[in-house]
Amino acid sequence: MIARTAIVAAFLAAPFILPHAAIAETIPAHDGQWAVEIVTEKGWCDVYRWNIGVAGGRITQVGAPGAVANGSIDPKGRVSVQLARGSDIMSVTGSIVAKTGSGAWVLPNRSCAGHWSAQKLA
């Protein structure tokens, strides 16, 4: 079974004060905390709800023991990520626009697939 994971975003601290507009330009739009729901449409996998974090367009940490993430969210919001734990490798694709995202996922070794949705947290 895929473990529920928590991914925490890394925050960058600047040694000087930037104007508000300059700060917004230095932080990619998709960085931050996200609440993600993974729904199974095919197979016997479960529904999962994870909080994840993104920094620099990359997943920064997976909180489940033994789990790792690889991939990114590009500046246009395209999502291409693999979440792995043991022999389970979930491929996740989709897109993010503003503060919401959605897409598809597949876990081939368990014959599971479905969709995901995400909401950016404050």
C-alpha positions in Angstrom: 0.0 0.0 0.0 1.2 3.5 -0.8 2.0 5.3 2.4 0.5 8.7 3.0 3.2 11.2 2.5 3.8 14.7 3.7 6.1 17.0 1.8 7.3 20.2 3.4 8.3 23.3 1.4 11.7 24.9 2.1 11.6 28.7 2.7 14.3 31.0 1.6 15.5 33.9 3.8 17.0 36.9 2.1 19.7 38.8 4.0 18.2 42.1 2.8 14.7 43.6 2.4 13.2 43.5 -1.1 10.2 45.5 -2.2 7.0 43.5 -2.3 7.0 43.2 -6.1 10.6 41.9 -6.2 9.8 39.3 -3.6 6.9 38.0 -5.7 9.2 37.7 -8.7 11.8 35.7 -6.8 9.4 33.0 -5.6 8.0 30.7 -8.3 4.2 30.8 -8.5 3.7 27.2 -7.7 6.0 27.0 -4.7 4.4 26.6 -1.3 2.1 24.2 0.6 -0.5 22.1 -1.3 -3.3 19.8 -0.1 -3.5 16.9 -2.6 -6.1 14.2 -2.9 -5.4 11.0 -4.8 -8.5 9.1 -5.9 -8.4 5.6 -7.3 -10.6 4.9 -10.3 -9.0 1.5 -11.3 -7.6 -1.2 -9.1 -7.7 -1.7 -5.3 -5.6 1.3 -4.2 -7.1 3.7 -1.6 -7.9 7.4 -1.5 -5.0 9.4 -0.2 -4.8 12.9 1.2 -1.3 14.4 1.4 0.1 17.8 2.2 3.0 18.5 0.0 5.5 21.3 -0.4 7.1 22.7 -3.5 10.2 24.9 -3.6 11.9 26.0 -6.8 9.4 24.0 -8.7 10.6 20.7 -7.1 9.1 18.5 -4.4 11.4 19.2 -1.5 10.7 16.3 1.0 8.6 13.2 1.4 7.5 12.7 5.0 6.7 9.0 4.8 9.5 6.7 5.9 11.3 5.3 2.8 9.4 7.5 0.3 11.1 9.7 -2.2 9.9 12.1 -4.9 11.5 13.0 -8.2 10.2 15.4 -10.8 9.0 18.9 -11.0 6.3 21.5 -11.7 7.5 23.7 -14.5 6.9 27.5 -14.7 3.8 26.9 -16.9 2.3 24.6 -14.2 2.9 21.3 -15.9 3.3 18.5 -13.3 5.6 15.5 -13.9 6.5 13.7 -10.7 7.3 10.1 -9.5 6.6 9.2 -5.9 8.4 6.0 -4.9 8.3 3.8 -1.8 9.9 0.4 -2.0 8.7 -1.3 -5.2 5.8 1.1 -5.6 6.4 3.9 -8.1 3.5 6.2 -8.8 3.7 8.4 -11.9 1.8 11.7 -11.6 1.1 14.1 -14.4 -1.2 17.1 -14.8 -1.2 20.8 -14.4 -1.5 23.6 -11.9 -3.2 26.9 -12.7 -3.2 29.6 -10.0 -4.1 27.9 -6.7 -5.6 24.6 -8.1 -4.3 21.6 -9.9 -5.5 18.3 -11.3 -4.3 15.4 -13.4 -3.8 11.6 -13.6 -1.7 9.1 -11.8 -0.8 5.4 -12.4 0.8 2.8 -10.1 1.6 0.0 -12.6 2.9 -2.7 -10.2 -0.5 -2.6 -8.3 -2.6 -2.1 -11.5 -4.0 1.1 -10.0 -4.8 4.4 -11.7 -6.9 7.5 -11.1 -7.0 11.2 -10.8 -5.7 13.8 -8.4 -6.7 17.3 -7.4 -4.8 19.9 -5.4 -5.5 23.2 -3.6 -2.8 25.6 -2.6 -2.8 26.3 1.1 -2.3 29.8 2.5 
